[in-house]
C-alpha cells in the first residue's frame, strides 16, 4: 500500500465515521463502499508464485 492509498483509506474511514455520528446513514454507506473495495484488494495474496508442476 502506497502512502497515497493509505492516506485516502484513512480519509474515507474518518469521513464514514463522521457521517455516521451526524446521522447521515446514506452518505456514510456511500463513503464505506470504496473503503470495503480497497480492503478486498489487500485481503487476497498479491504476486504469489504458483508451482509449475515440473519437479525433476
N, CA, C and O atoms as a GROMACS GRO file, in nm:
protein
  224
    1UNK      N    1   0.086  -0.118   0.000
    1UNK     CA    2   0.000   0.000   0.000
    1UNK      C    3   0.090   0.123   0.000
    1UNK      O    4   0.178   0.137   0.084
    2UNK      N    5   0.066   0.211  -0.094
    2UNK     CA    6   0.147   0.333  -0.101
    2UNK      C    7   0.095   0.435  -0.001
    2UNK      O    8  -0.012   0.418   0.058
    3UNK      N    9   0.172   0.541   0.017
    3UNK     CA   10   0.131   0.646   0.110
    3UNK      C   11   0.001   0.713   0.067
    3UNK      O   12  -0.083   0.747   0.150
    4UNK      N   13  -0.016   0.730  -0.063
    4UNK     CA   14  -0.138   0.793  -0.114
    4UNK      C   15  -0.260   0.705  -0.085
    4UNK      O   16  -0.365   0.755  -0.044
    5UNK      N   17  -0.245   0.574  -0.107
    5UNK     CA   18  -0.355   0.483  -0.079
    5UNK      C   19  -0.388   0.480   0.069
    5UNK      O   20  -0.505   0.477   0.107
    6UNK      N   21  -0.286   0.481   0.153
    6UNK     CA   22  -0.309   0.479   0.298
    6UNK      C   23  -0.379   0.607   0.342
    6UNK      O   24  -0.469   0.603   0.427
    7UNK      N   25  -0.338   0.719   0.286
    7UNK     CA   26  -0.400   0.847   0.321
    7UNK      C   27  -0.546   0.852   0.278
    7UNK      O   28  -0.631   0.900   0.352
    8UNK      N   29  -0.575   0.803   0.158
    8UNK     CA   30  -0.714   0.803   0.111
    8UNK      C   31  -0.799   0.704   0.191
    8UNK      O   32  -0.916   0.730   0.218
    9UNK      N   33  -0.739   0.591   0.229
    9UNK     CA   34  -0.808   0.493   0.313
    9UNK      C   35  -0.846   0.556   0.447
    9UNK      O   36  -0.958   0.541   0.495
   10UNK      N   37  -0.751   0.627   0.508
   10UNK     CA   38  -0.775   0.694   0.635
   10UNK      C   39  -0.880   0.804   0.622
   10UNK      O   40  -0.966   0.820   0.709
   11UNK      N   41  -0.873   0.881   0.514
   11UNK     CA   42  -0.970   0.989   0.492
   11UNK      C   43  -1.111   0.934   0.475
   11UNK      O   44  -1.206   0.989   0.530
   12UNK      N   45  -1.126   0.824   0.400
   12UNK     CA   46  -1.258   0.763   0.383
   12UNK      C   47  -1.310   0.708   0.515
   12UNK      O   48  -1.430   0.718   0.544
   13UNK      N   49  -1.222   0.650   0.595
   13UNK     CA   50  -1.262   0.597   0.725
   13UNK      C   51  -1.312   0.708   0.816
   13UNK      O   52  -1.416   0.694   0.880
   14UNK      N   53  -1.238   0.818   0.823
   14UNK     CA   54  -1.278   0.932   0.907
   14UNK      C   55  -1.409   0.992   0.856
   14UNK      O   56  -1.496   1.028   0.935
   15UNK      N   57  -1.423   1.003   0.723
   15UNK     CA   58  -1.546   1.056   0.665
   15UNK      C   59  -1.666   0.968   0.700
   15UNK      O   60  -1.772   1.019   0.736
   16UNK      N   61  -1.649   0.837   0.688
   16UNK     CA   62  -1.759   0.745   0.718
   16UNK      C   63  -1.799   0.754   0.865
   16UNK      O   64  -1.918   0.757   0.896
   17UNK      N   65  -1.702   0.759   0.956
   17UNK     CA   66  -1.733   0.768   1.099
   17UNK      C   67  -1.803   0.901   1.131
   17UNK      O   68  -1.900   0.904   1.206
   18UNK      N   69  -1.752   1.009   1.072
   18UNK     CA   70  -1.813   1.141   1.096
   18UNK      C   71  -1.958   1.144   1.046
   18UNK      O   72  -2.045   1.197   1.114
   19UNK      N   73  -1.982   1.088   0.928
   19UNK     CA   74  -2.118   1.086   0.875
   19UNK      C   75  -2.211   1.000   0.959
   19UNK      O   76  -2.328   1.033   0.977
   20UNK      N   77  -2.158   0.890   1.012
   20UNK     CA   78  -2.241   0.806   1.100
   20UNK      C   79  -2.276   0.880   1.229
   20UNK      O   80  -2.388   0.870   1.278
   21UNK      N   81  -2.181   0.954   1.282
   21UNK     CA   82  -2.206   1.030   1.405
   21UNK      C   83  -2.305   1.143   1.383
   21UNK      O   84  -2.374   1.185   1.476
   22UNK      N   85  -2.314   1.193   1.260
   22UNK     CA   86  -2.407   1.301   1.228
   22UNK      C   87  -2.539   1.248   1.173
   22UNK      O   88  -2.620   1.324   1.120
   23UNK      N   89  -2.562   1.117   1.184
   23UNK     CA   90  -2.685   1.053   1.139
   23UNK      C   91  -2.710   1.069   0.989
   23UNK      O   92  -2.824   1.084   0.946
   24UNK      N   93  -2.605   1.067   0.911
   24UNK     CA   94  -2.615   1.071   0.765
   24UNK      C   95  -2.586   0.932   0.712
   24UNK      O   96  -2.480   0.908   0.654
   25UNK      N   97  -2.680   0.840   0.732
   25UNK     CA   98  -2.657   0.698   0.703
   25UNK      C   99  -2.630   0.672   0.555
   25UNK      O  100  -2.539   0.596   0.521
   26UNK      N  101  -2.708   0.733   0.467
   26UNK     CA  102  -2.691   0.709   0.323
   26UNK      C  103  -2.554   0.756   0.276
   26UNK      O  104  -2.486   0.684   0.202
   27UNK      N  105  -2.512   0.875   0.318
   27UNK     CA  106  -2.381   0.926   0.279
   27UNK      C  107  -2.269   0.841   0.339
   27UNK      O  108  -2.165   0.823   0.276
   28UNK      N  109  -2.289   0.790   0.460
   28UNK     CA  110  -2.188   0.704   0.523
   28UNK      C  111  -2.173   0.574   0.445
   28UNK      O  112  -2.062   0.524   0.428
   29UNK      N  113  -2.283   0.519   0.398
   29UNK     CA  114  -2.277   0.396   0.318
   29UNK      C  115  -2.202   0.422   0.188
   29UNK      O  116  -2.123   0.339   0.145
   30UNK      N  117  -2.227   0.537   0.126
   30UNK     CA  118  -2.157   0.572   0.002
   30UNK      C  119  -2.007   0.586   0.028
   30UNK      O  120  -1.926   0.551  -0.057
   31UNK      N  121  -1.969   0.638   0.145
   31UNK     CA  122  -1.827   0.652   0.179
   31UNK      C  123  -1.764   0.518   0.213
   31UNK      O  124  -1.644   0.499   0.192
   32UNK      N  125  -1.843   0.424   0.264
   32UNK     CA  126  -1.790   0.294   0.306
   32UNK      C  127  -1.765   0.203   0.185
   32UNK      O  128  -1.678   0.116   0.192
   33UNK      N  129  -1.838   0.220   0.075
   33UNK     CA  130  -1.825   0.132  -0.041
   33UNK      C  131  -1.680   0.128  -0.094
   33UNK      O  132  -1.627   0.018  -0.110
   34UNK      N  133  -1.615   0.241  -0.123
   34UNK     CA  134  -1.476   0.232  -0.170
   34UNK      C  135  -1.381   0.181  -0.061
   34UNK      O  136  -1.277   0.122  -0.091
   35UNK      N  137  -1.416   0.204   0.064
   35UNK     CA  138  -1.336   0.154   0.176
   35UNK      C  139  -1.336   0.001   0.176
   35UNK      O  140  -1.232  -0.061   0.193
   36UNK      N  141  -1.453  -0.058   0.156
   36UNK     CA  142  -1.465  -0.203   0.151
   36UNK      C  143  -1.396  -0.258   0.026
   36UNK      O  144  -1.330  -0.362   0.032
   37UNK      N  145  -1.411  -0.189  -0.086
   37UNK     CA  146  -1.347  -0.234  -0.210
   37UNK      C  147  -1.195  -0.235  -0.195
   37UNK      O  148  -1.128  -0.326  -0.245
   38UNK      N  149  -1.141  -0.135  -0.128
   38UNK     CA  150  -0.997  -0.129  -0.105
   38UNK      C  151  -0.952  -0.240  -0.012
   38UNK      O  152  -0.845  -0.298  -0.033
   39UNK      N  153  -1.031  -0.270   0.089
   39UNK     CA  154  -0.992  -0.377   0.181
   39UNK      C  155  -0.993  -0.513   0.111
   39UNK      O  156  -0.912  -0.600   0.146
   40UNK      N  157  -1.083  -0.533   0.014
   40UNK     CA  158  -1.082  -0.658  -0.063
   40UNK      C  159  -0.955  -0.669  -0.147
   40UNK      O  160  -0.902  -0.779  -0.165
   41UNK      N  161  -0.907  -0.557  -0.197
   41UNK     CA  162  -0.787  -0.558  -0.279
   41UNK      C  163  -0.668  -0.613  -0.201
   41UNK      O  164  -0.585  -0.685  -0.256
   42UNK      N  165  -0.659  -0.579  -0.072
   42UNK     CA  166  -0.545  -0.620   0.009
   42UNK      C  167  -0.571  -0.744   0.094
   42UNK      O  168  -0.484  -0.787   0.168
   43UNK      N  169  -0.690  -0.802   0.083
   43UNK     CA  170  -0.719  -0.920   0.165
   43UNK      C  171  -0.675  -1.049   0.097
   43UNK      O  172  -0.668  -1.154   0.161
   44UNK      N  173  -0.646  -1.044  -0.032
   44UNK     CA  174  -0.602  -1.161  -0.105
   44UNK      C  175  -0.453  -1.152  -0.134
   44UNK      O  176  -0.401  -1.042  -0.152
   45UNK      N  177  -0.384  -1.265  -0.140
   45UNK     CA  178  -0.239  -1.262  -0.164
   45UNK      C  179  -0.206  -1.197  -0.298
   45UNK      O  180  -0.274  -1.220  -0.398
   46UNK      N  181  -0.102  -1.119  -0.298
   46UNK     CA  182  -0.058  -1.050  -0.419
   46UNK      C  183   0.073  -1.113  -0.468
   46UNK      O  184   0.162  -1.139  -0.388
   47UNK      N  185   0.083  -1.136  -0.598
   47UNK     CA  186   0.206  -1.184  -0.663
   47UNK      C  187   0.261  -1.312  -0.601
   47UNK      O  188   0.380  -1.321  -0.572
   48UNK      N  189   0.175  -1.409  -0.580
   48UNK     CA  190   0.219  -1.536  -0.526
   48UNK      C  191   0.259  -1.626  -0.643
   48UNK      O  192   0.182  -1.646  -0.737
   49UNK      N  193   0.381  -1.680  -0.636
   49UNK     CA  194   0.426  -1.769  -0.744
   49UNK      C  195   0.358  -1.903  -0.728
   49UNK      O  196   0.359  -1.964  -0.621
   50UNK      N  197   0.298  -1.948  -0.837
   50UNK     CA  198   0.232  -2.078  -0.837
   50UNK      C  199   0.333  -2.185  -0.879
   50UNK      O  200   0.417  -2.160  -0.965
   51UNK      N  201   0.326  -2.301  -0.819
   51UNK     CA  202   0.420  -2.406  -0.860
   51UNK      C  203   0.394  -2.448  -1.005
   51UNK      O  204   0.279  -2.459  -1.048
   52UNK      N  205   0.502  -2.470  -1.078
   52UNK     CA  206   0.490  -2.502  -1.220
   52UNK      C  207   0.451  -2.648  -1.242
   52UNK      O  208   0.401  -2.683  -1.349
   53UNK      N  209   0.475  -2.732  -1.144
   53UNK     CA  210   0.443  -2.873  -1.158
   53UNK      C  211   0.551  -2.954  -1.226
   53UNK      O  212   0.532  -3.072  -1.254
   54UNK      N  213   0.664  -2.892  -1.253
   54UNK     CA  214   0.777  -2.960  -1.318
   54UNK      C  215   0.885  -2.990  -1.214
   54UNK      O  216   0.984  -2.918  -1.205
   55UNK      N  217   0.866  -3.096  -1.138
   55UNK     CA  218   0.965  -3.135  -1.038
   55UNK      C  219   1.055  -3.242  -1.098
   55UNK      O  220   1.014  -3.358  -1.111
   56UNK      N  221   1.176  -3.206  -1.134
   56UNK     CA  222   1.272  -3.302  -1.194
   56UNK      C  223   1.377  -3.338  -1.095
   56UNK      O  224   1.466  -3.417  -1.126
   0.00000   0.00000   0.00000
